[in-house]
Amino acid sequence: MKRPYLIALAVLVVVLAAAFLWAWQTSPRLVDIATVQRGPLVQHFEEEGRTQLPRRWVVSAPLAGTLQRIDLLQGDTVSAGQVVAVIEPMHGALLDAANRARLLAEQQAAEASMQAAGQRLTAANADADLASRDVQRMRTLGAGGVVSVAALDETEARVARARAAAAAARAEQQAAGQQRDALAALLKGQGQGGGERIELRAPVDGVVLHRYQESTVPVQAGQSLLEIGDLDELQVMVQALSQQAIGLHPGSAARILRWGGDQPLPARVLRIEPGAFTKVSALGVEEQRTLVWLRITAPRAQWAALGDGFRVEVQFEVARRDDVLQVASSALFREGRRWMVFRVAGGRARRVEVTPGMQGDGAVEILAGLKAGDRVVAYPDDRLVDGQRVRALESSP
């Protein structure tokens, strides 16, 4: 009794398993379907960028002095020629008692030196006059043969020496006088202003980008005070991978994405710099990148809120074709070196080899293997086999 029961139970299990396997094999699998169609295909890539002015003007202090308070704020509009800063020339230094006493003593010494030089000048002039009269007498006597030629030459040399001594005394008197006047001016000008105020004017029409100084403070010659730029000339700078920049050229179309506005902004490539540089990515990979500059072609009113140094994302258009046979990129999978898709026909998925072409935004060009109107599995996985029954879960273009 026990053995027939076990045999019957085994037969029942086999029958149930066979029924389950048959049901599994014959029931269609639900899959997403994509349709092969013709249409425009655009190839592009995206990179992060920054807005940047190609030219900016820095207003600097032309001389050392005291800067008056700058009331302009960053973002304020200025016109060419408008006064943007005022500098009072540096005041004379205040002297302590010891330095003042030293300068007074030097001034008195310079006065004494000038007086001494004046006395030497008087003596030298007197010697020169006396020697000149002696020369006149000796020339008269020399005509009668009373005075020798050597004596006359000696007297004339004495006149030259006296005149040279007078010139040297005169120069020493002038130097001492100048030193005295300089010390007097230094003593008189301590703590006083050095001249009229200097007004600094905006070189161009634009806005204030940066204000480096605000309050009334001493400044040195060449110190930066304000930075001014014209936001109408704003450009976008992108550090693009060199192998991607190869596909760009001046005039290439682009779009400014995720800049803060509701709609993307159209742009055009202005120039691609020929020199690349190495940059380490966030993953630690060394990359060769180059600078790509773009100009926004949308009206200024649409992106008036953009300023210098703002972060944006740029989508570059590398290639565009208007009539291309294409399918969703997700439908393709690799099988060795071949590209395959599952084409749906007669309710079954059939493996088909295809030749892909240009890669676009979520789509890929099909050069061979499919035709317009074919339906393929949009997201094939490793459980899908050739000839398996399928049923569309959701149609997508």
C-alpha positions in Angstrom: 0.0 0.0 0.0 2.8 2.4 0.8 4.8 1.9 -2.5 1.9 2.8 -4.9 1.2 5.9 -2.8 4.8 7.1 -3.2 4.7 6.5 -6.9 1.5 8.4 -7.3 2.9 11.3 -5.3 6.1 11.4 -7.5 4.0 11.4 -10.7 1.9 14.3 -9.3 5.0 16.4 -8.6 6.4 15.8 -12.1 3.1 16.8 -13.6 2.9 20.0 -11.6 6.5 20.9 -12.4 5.9 20.3 -16.1 2.7 22.4 -16.0 4.6 25.2 -14.3 7.4 25.1 -16.7 5.0 25.1 -19.7 3.1 28.0 -18.2 6.3 29.9 -17.6 7.6 29.3 -21.1 4.3 30.1 -22.9 3.3 33.2 -20.9 4.6 36.4 -22.5 7.0 38.6 -20.5 6.1 42.2 -20.0 8.8 44.5 -21.6 9.2 48.2 -22.6 9.1 48.7 -26.3 11.0 51.3 -28.3 10.2 52.1 -32.0 12.9 52.6 -34.6 12.2 55.9 -36.4 13.7 58.6 -38.5 14.3 62.1 -37.3 16.8 64.7 -36.2 19.7 63.6 -34.0 22.0 65.9 -32.1 25.4 64.9 -30.5 26.5 67.0 -27.6 28.3 67.0 -24.2 27.9 69.0 -21.0 30.5 70.8 -18.9 30.4 73.1 -15.9 31.3 76.7 -16.6 31.8 80.2 -15.1 30.7 83.6 -16.3 33.7 85.9 -16.7 34.4 89.3 -18.1 37.0 89.4 -20.8 38.1 92.9 -19.7 38.0 94.6 -16.3 39.4 97.9 -15.1 41.1 98.4 -11.7 41.1 101.9 -10.3 44.3 102.4 -8.3 45.8 105.1 -6.2 48.2 107.2 -8.3 50.1 108.5 -5.2 50.3 107.9 -1.5 47.7 109.7 0.6 44.5 109.5 2.5 41.5 107.9 0.7 38.1 109.5 1.3 35.2 107.2 2.1 33.9 105.5 -1.0 30.1 105.5 -1.0 29.7 103.3 -4.1 28.6 99.7 -3.5 29.3 96.6 -5.5 26.8 96.5 -8.3 26.3 100.2 -8.6 26.3 101.6 -12.1 29.0 104.1 -13.0 29.6 106.2 -16.2 32.8 106.9 -17.9 34.4 110.1 -16.3 32.4 109.8 -13.1 34.3 110.5 -9.9 34.6 107.2 -8.0 37.2 108.0 -5.4 39.1 111.0 -3.9 42.6 111.0 -2.4 44.2 113.7 -0.4 48.0 113.7 -0.8 50.0 112.4 2.2 50.4 114.8 5.1 53.8 115.7 6.4 55.0 113.5 9.2 54.7 114.7 12.8 58.1 115.1 14.5 58.9 114.2 18.0 61.0 116.6 20.2 64.3 114.8 19.6 64.0 114.8 15.8 62.7 118.4 15.8 65.8 119.5 17.9 68.1 117.6 15.5 66.5 119.2 12.4 66.8 122.7 14.1 70.4 122.1 14.8 71.0 121.0 11.2 69.2 124.1 10.0 71.5 126.3 12.1 74.5 124.4 10.9 73.4 124.9 7.3 73.0 128.7 8.0 76.5 128.8 9.5 77.9 127.0 6.5 76.2 129.4 4.2 77.7 132.4 6.1 81.2 130.8 6.0 80.9 130.2 2.3 79.9 133.8 1.9 83.0 135.0 3.7 85.2 132.7 1.6 83.4 134.1 -1.5 84.2 137.7 -0.4 87.8 136.8 0.2 88.2 135.0 -3.1 86.6 138.0 -4.9 89.0 140.3 -3.2 92.0 138.2 -4.2 90.8 138.0 -7.7 90.4 141.8 -7.9 93.9 142.4 -6.5 95.4 139.8 -8.8 93.7 141.4 -11.8 95.1 144.9 -10.9 98.6 143.3 -10.5 98.3 141.8 -13.9 97.4 145.1 -15.5 100.4 146.9 -13.9 102.8 144.1 -14.9 101.6 144.1 -18.4 102.3 147.9 -18.6 105.8 147.3 -17.1 106.4 144.3 -19.2 106.0 146.4 -22.4 109.2 148.3 -21.3 111.0 145.1 -20.4 111.0 145.8 -16.6 108.9 142.7 -15.7 109.8 139.2 -16.8 107.4 137.0 -18.7 107.5 134.3 -15.9 106.4 136.8 -13.3 103.5 137.9 -15.5 102.4 134.3 -16.0 102.5 133.7 -12.3 100.3 136.7 -11.6 97.8 135.6 -14.2 97.6 132.1 -12.7 96.9 133.7 -9.3 94.0 135.5 -10.9 92.6 132.2 -12.2 93.0 130.5 -8.8 91.2 133.3 -7.1 88.3 133.2 -9.5 88.1 129.4 -9.1 88.0 129.8 -5.3 85.3 132.4 -5.7 83.2 130.0 -7.9 83.7 127.2 -5.3 82.7 129.4 -2.4 79.6 130.6 -4.4 78.6 126.9 -5.0 79.1 126.0 -1.3 76.9 129.0 -0.4 74.1 127.9 -2.7 74.3 124.3 -1.4 74.2 125.4 2.2 71.2 127.7 1.4 69.3 124.9 -0.3 69.9 122.6 2.7 68.7 125.3 5.0 65.6 125.9 3.0 64.8 122.2 2.8 65.1 121.8 6.6 62.9 124.8 7.1 60.2 123.4 4.7 60.3 120.1 6.6 59.9 121.8 9.9 57.1 124.0 8.6 55.2 121.2 6.8 55.0 118.7 9.6 51.4 117.4 9.9 50.2 119.6 7.0 48.6 118.5 3.7 50.8 118.0 0.6 48.6 119.5 -2.1 45.2 119.5 -3.7 42.9 116.5 -3.6 43.1 114.0 -6.5 39.8 112.8 -8.1 39.8 109.4 -9.6 37.3 108.8 -12.4 35.7 105.7 -14.0 37.5 104.7 -17.2 34.4 103.1 -18.8 30.6 102.7 -18.4 29.9 99.7 -16.3 29.2 98.5 -12.7 31.4 98.2 -9.6 32.5 94.6 -9.4 34.7 94.8 -6.3 35.3 97.5 -3.7 38.7 96.9 -2.1 38.6 99.9 0.3 35.6 101.5 1.9 36.5 103.8 4.8 38.8 106.8 5.0 42.3 105.1 5.2 45.8 105.8 4.2 46.7 104.2 0.8 50.0 103.7 -1.0 50.7 104.5 -4.6 49.5 101.7 -6.9 47.0 100.2 -4.3 43.8 98.9 -5.8 40.6 100.7 -4.8 37.8 99.6 -7.2 37.3 97.1 -10.0 34.8 98.1 -12.8 33.5 96.0 -15.6 30.8 96.1 -18.3 28.4 93.2 -17.7 27.1 93.5 -21.3 30.3 91.9 -22.4 29.9 89.0 -20.0 31.2 85.7 -21.4 31.1 82.0 -20.3 34.4 80.2 -19.7 34.4 76.4 -19.7 37.3 74.0 -18.9 36.5 71.3 -21.5 38.3 68.0 -22.0 40.8 68.4 -24.9 39.3 65.4 -26.8 35.9 67.0 -26.6 37.1 70.5 -27.5 38.5 69.0 -30.8 34.9 68.7 -32.1 34.2 72.4 -31.5 35.0 75.5 -33.5 34.2 79.2 -33.3 30.5 79.5 -34.0 29.5 76.1 -32.6 26.1 76.2 -31.0 25.7 75.7 -27.3 23.1 76.2 -24.5 23.5 77.6 -21.0 21.7 75.2 -18.7 20.9 75.4 -14.9 22.0 79.0 -14.6 19.0 80.0 -12.4 16.5 81.0 -15.1 13.4 79.2 -16.4 14.7 78.6 -19.9 18.1 77.6 -21.4 20.1 80.4 -23.0 21.5 80.1 -26.5 25.2 80.7 -26.9 28.0 80.5 -29.5 31.6 79.4 -29.1 33.9 82.5 -29.5 37.3 80.8 -29.3 39.1 77.6 -28.1 42.4 78.3 -26.5 45.2 76.2 -28.1 47.1 75.5 -24.9 45.8 72.7 -22.7 46.6 72.1 -19.0 46.4 69.2 -16.6 43.6 69.1 -14.0 43.0 66.4 -11.4 39.3 65.4 -11.3 37.4 64.7 -8.1 38.2 61.0 -8.6 41.9 61.7 -8.7 42.2 61.2 -12.5 44.5 63.5 -14.4 42.7 65.1 -17.3 43.9 67.4 -20.1 41.6 70.3 -20.5 41.5 73.6 -22.4 39.6 76.8 -22.0 36.5 77.4 -24.3 34.9 80.8 -24.3 31.3 81.4 -25.3 29.1 84.5 -25.8 25.4 84.4 -24.8 23.3 85.3 -27.9 20.0 85.8 -26.0 18.9 89.4 -25.3 20.6 90.9 -22.3 17.2 91.3 -20.6 16.8 87.6 -20.3 20.0 87.0 -18.3 20.3 90.4 -16.6 20.6 88.6 -13.2 23.9 86.9 -14.3 27.0 88.5 -12.9 30.8 87.9 -13.0 31.9 84.5 -11.6 28.5 82.8 -11.6 28.3 79.0 -12.0 26.5 77.6 -15.0 26.3 74.4 -17.0 26.9 74.4 -20.7 25.7 71.9 -23.3 27.8 72.0 -26.5 26.4 70.8 -29.8 29.1 68.8 -31.6 27.1 67.4 -34.5 23.5 67.6 -35.9 21.7 65.5 -38.5 18.2 66.2 -39.6 17.1 62.8 -41.0 18.7 59.8 -39.2 17.4 56.3 -38.5 17.6 56.0 -34.8 16.5 54.1 -31.7 16.8 54.5 -28.0 20.4 53.9 -26.8 19.2 51.6 -24.0 18.0 49.1 -26.5 21.5 48.2 -27.6 23.7 45.7 -25.7 27.1 44.1 -26.4 27.7 40.5 -27.3 31.4 40.1 -27.7 32.4 42.7 -30.2 28.9 42.9 -31.8 26.1 45.3 -30.9 22.7 43.5 -30.6 19.0 44.4 -30.0 15.9 42.3 -29.4 13.5 43.0 -32.3 9.9 42.2 -31.4 8.0 40.4 -34.2 5.0 38.1 -33.9 5.0 38.5 -30.1 8.5 37.1 -29.7 11.9 38.8 -29.1 14.4 38.0 -31.7 18.1 38.8 -31.3 19.3 41.0 -34.2 22.8 42.4 -34.9 23.0 46.1 -35.7 25.6 48.6 -36.7 25.5 51.8 -34.6 26.5 55.2 -35.8 26.4 58.7 -34.2 25.5 58.8 -30.5 22.9 61.4 -29.6 20.9 62.5 -26.6 19.4 59.2 -25.4 19.4 57.8 -29.0 21.8 56.2 -31.4 22.0 56.1 -35.2 21.4 52.7 -36.8 23.4 52.2 -39.9 22.3 48.6 -40.6 20.2 45.8 -39.0 16.9 47.6 -38.5 14.4 49.7 -40.5 12.0 52.5 -39.7 8.9 51.2 -37.8 10.7 48.2 -36.2 9.9 47.6 -32.5 12.6 46.6 -30.1 12.9 45.9 -26.4 13.9 49.1 -24.8 15.6 47.7 -21.7 16.9 44.1 -22.4 18.5 42.2 -19.5 20.3 38.9 -19.2 17.1 36.9 -18.5 15.6 37.7 -21.9 16.4 34.9 -24.4 16.1 34.7 -28.2 12.6 33.6 -29.2 11.0 34.3 -25.9 7.4 35.6 -26.0 7.0 39.2 -24.9 4.2 41.7 -24.5 4.5 45.4 -24.6 4.3 47.0 -21.1 4.5 50.6 -22.4 5.2 52.0 -25.8 7.8 54.8 -26.0 9.1 56.7 -29.0 
